[in-house]
Amino acid sequence: MSNQPQFDFNDLRPPNISGRTVKIGIGVLIFVILFFSSWFTIRPEEVGVILRFGKYTRTVNPGLNFKLPFGVEEVIKVPVERQLKQEFGFRTAKAGVRTQYSTTRYQDESLMLTGDLNAAEVEWIVQYRINDPYKFLFKVRNAEQTFHDINEAIMRKIIGDRTVNEVLTIGRQEIATTVTLEVQELCNQYETGIKVDQVVLQDVNPPDEVKPSFNEVNEAQQEREKLINQARSEYNKIIPKAAGEAQRKIEEAHGYALERINNAKGEASRFNARYREYLKAKEVTKQRIYLETMTEILTKVGRKLITDEKASGILPLFEFGKGGFNNAK
């Protein structure tokens, strides 16, 4: 037989603890529970909403705060200074330097009908803050889901009032601004306690099923715009040049007419001046005019021979070999 000692369960006895020690232990435990359940900390970007037996009593600011223990008062922390966001039509799987997005298509959110009866997939982000914790928690049941539904309803309404070209190109900023204003108006009406910071359209595309046809339409429109621009370019080259040439001709005509008028006025003024001088001394003026006229005429004649009308034997004076008789006067 083995000589190892046998374990006897009859030797087990509870430790000898006095009733006073038990009371002290229970008191310490109650104090610890009371202390840790009565004090709580609110972070700088939060506020604490205190409920007493499920009823709102007060809102406390960041820092160390006190509440009634043992579940009498409950604290709900609301991030009022933190910017929150909701995503529509897509989901962010992992944020970082290279953000990763979920491959799941949320067409129930993104697929919409435009005003010209075309389909478009609209993905957008809404950034917001909680500016009234009481309204956010108690005025609307499930305020975040309500806010989500408001955004989706407003976006569908705005997209339905615009053409697909406006949605895909030039109207994106105007759509985002309009959605921001209308969502905020509806949030105030429903008393959600939410302030909308901005709405950002992430991506707007035609559905994958119609992308090839849509691209062909876009290419045709771009070709049309290119041809129109080329025609306008040719128009701007030819028409202004022709208009300038016509204006030049008109100005030349005006100048010529003004010159003729001024010349005529000058001639008339000179004639009138001569006539007035003629009236003062008719014989002298007549003689002067005659001499001036003869001077002007004779300077244009080549060879000149002036003789008395009664003179005779003048043939030797003519030199017929140097110009002939026609040059003699």
Secondary structure, DSSP 8 states (H G I E B T S, - for coil): ---S----GGG-------HHHHHHHHHHHHHHHHHHHHEEEE-TT-EEEEEETTEEEEEE-SEEEE--TTTTEEEEEE-SSS-EEEEES--EEE-SSS-EE-----HHHHEEE-TTS-EEEEEEEEEEEES-HHHHHHTSTTHHHHHHHHHHHHHHHHHHTS-HHHHHTTTHHHHHHHHHHHHHHHHHHHT--EEEEEEEEEEEE--GGGHHHHHHHHHHHHHHHHHHHHHHHHHHHHHHHHHHHHHHHHHHHHHHHHHHHHHHHHHHHHHHHHHHHHHH-HHHHHHHHHHHHHHHHHTT-SS-----TT----GGG--GGGT-GGG--
